[in-house]
Amino acid sequence: MKRILIFIVLMCNSLLAQVQFEAKLSKSSLGINERLRVDFTMNIDGDNFTPPNFELSGFRIVGGPSQMVSQSWVNGRGTFNKSYSYVLMPLKKGNLVLKQATIEYNGQIYKTAPVKVNVGEAVDEQYDPYSNPRRQNQRAVTAVGKEGVHLVAEISNPNPYLNEPITIQYKIYVNSRTSVAGWRESAKPKYENFWSQSESIDADDLKVINTTFKGESYRMAVLRRTVLYPQKAGNLVIEPLTLDVEVEVPTGRVDLFGEAEKVIQNKRVSAGSKVINVKALPEAGKPADFTGAVGKFELIVLPSATTSQNGESIDLVVSVSGKGNLKLFDLPKPETPPALELYEPEHVENVTTTIAGMTGSISDKYTVVPQSKGNYSIKPIRFSYFDLESKSYKTLSSQNIEIKVLNDPSATIASKNSSKASGKQAVEVSKSFAYIKQKTNLKPVESDGFLGSGLFYSLLFLPLIAIPLLVFVRKRKEAQEADVAGNKLKRTSALAKKYLSEAKLHLNNKEQFYIALEKAMHNFLKAKLNIETSEMSKERITEILLSRKANSETVSQFIVLTENCEFARYAPSTSDTIQNDYDQAVNIISDLEKQIS
């Protein structure tokens, strides 16, 4: 019986000692305009925490990460808890899955289980409990900010013809009681079955005007303009533009100086889906050679010459210019007699696309090579298009082109060949062809046998050389693996260098820079002082560094820089400040390397 009790006690202790690492959600279902808090908690002091890729899971980080460590002793039993917290915003609706996070502890990798989140339609409540710590008067804030920002898509013509250009402008309206601190596109518009070109407007170039919206005073700015050419008839749907907007709204309270207090809310606004009813081009009167051109055009057909001598080639340019869907139709091809050989054209586009549509010209440049003497005609070229002004088809036609070939190219070649007394023959069809070479300099291909070659003997003796080398490498590897403490210090030192290099790569990203810099400082201490994360208090670090004969001023600088990393992520800073912090970290680590005994 005594043995059974001992066995039960040992089993309980082993279960209590198990590593627990899990992801906890503030809620499992939310609206697409709400926030989600996720806590990655562990009961051990794990290292090298790696969060999941939130964007691949359908979320964007709007807060964090924040770290919390707690340790307590009750009745002689210690408990430890460590957590990393993030505030997330969903980017799409549906059943989303947060992937696994990982930590390292005692050389083992631990992972959280994937967690499911159901993201549904937007909810009426617009208040974000994670965006501002001041939660007073929430209902008043929500009532004021609910209808303060609107995103509108204005379409120039909701009922165009096929390939008729239309313009869509995205405008943001903000009422006089509200101000916008910034925005981000969470969903871009999709123009399926449209040819499109967008003109995004930078925040510095926005023009804000005072106007009225729904009978109230508003400020308006155009955020984006897009020109569209419908490529299919029928009802075509344009997916909406959606923005995440940071809105400053009054709380209904005043501060000590009588100024209205404001808080920042995060609001998602959408322009809504739009339906364009595209009319098909009329079948009545449609020319047989119509290729889809819509607009107002001119046709130009121009040869480089009308007389050819000694087999000279002629360039023939077919060009269409004007306003319309210039990039969306094919130019007509000229018809030439068999004696005028026509080569594939060189296509040239000189088109400018503005918010009003395409203007400019497109052209095909053909090379025409005469094959015999005589007079030849190139028939008129016809080009048809649909005129939007008259809503009818128009046909343009070029003039008949007469080409006169003065000399027979074959006769010219024969006379040149007969004049070559040395036997060298030159075959020249036109100036674009080179002479045919009459002599060759061929050499026989010789191949040596494999048996008895240098490669043969190398492969023969390679195993004899490789065996002692492999034995030496294996013994060296076993010796390195046996040095557990040394390997741990090497890994930690390598991590410090890795995170310091990573911090340098993120000099333009304040939050990522200070996270990497803090990890580099901690891993440097773990490598040099052989201490764990749970022992890294300010007093403990100072005591150990001074006992290792480190300079007191350098130690003080190290402590201050480490403490500033957490605050600097959320405080305003410039690129010069970030660069100075990086340079200071490099200098401090270098000094401590030299000073620590």
ABEGO torsion letter per residue (X at the ends): XAAAAAAAAAAAAAAAABBBBBBBBABABBBAABBBBBBBBBABBBBGBBBBBAAAAGBBBABOBBBBBBBBBBGGBBBBBBBBBBBBBBABBEBBBBBBBBBBBGGBBBBBBBBBBBBBBBBABABBAAABABABGAAAAAAAAAAABBBBBBBABABBBBGBBBBBBBBBBBBAABBBAEBBBABBBBBBGBBBBBBBBBAAABBBBBBBBGGBBBBBBBABBBBBBBABBEBBBBBBBBBBBBBBBBAGBBBAAGBBBBBBBBBBBBAEBBBBBBBBBBABGBBAABAGBBEBBBBBBBBABABBBGGBBBBBBBBBBEBEBAAABBBBBBBBBAABBBBBBBBBBBBBBBAAEBBEBBBBBBBBBBABBEBBBBBBBBBBBBBAAAGBBBBBBBBBBBBBBABBAAAAAAAAAAABAAGBBBBBABAABBBBBABBBBBBBBBBBABGBAAAAAAAAAAAAAAAAAAAAAAAAAAAAABAAAAAAAAAAAAAAAAAAAAAAAAABAAAAAAAAAAAAAAAAAAAAGBBAAABBAAAAAAAAAAAGBBAAAAAAAAAAAAAAAAAAABBBBAAAAAAAAAAAAAAAAAAAAABX
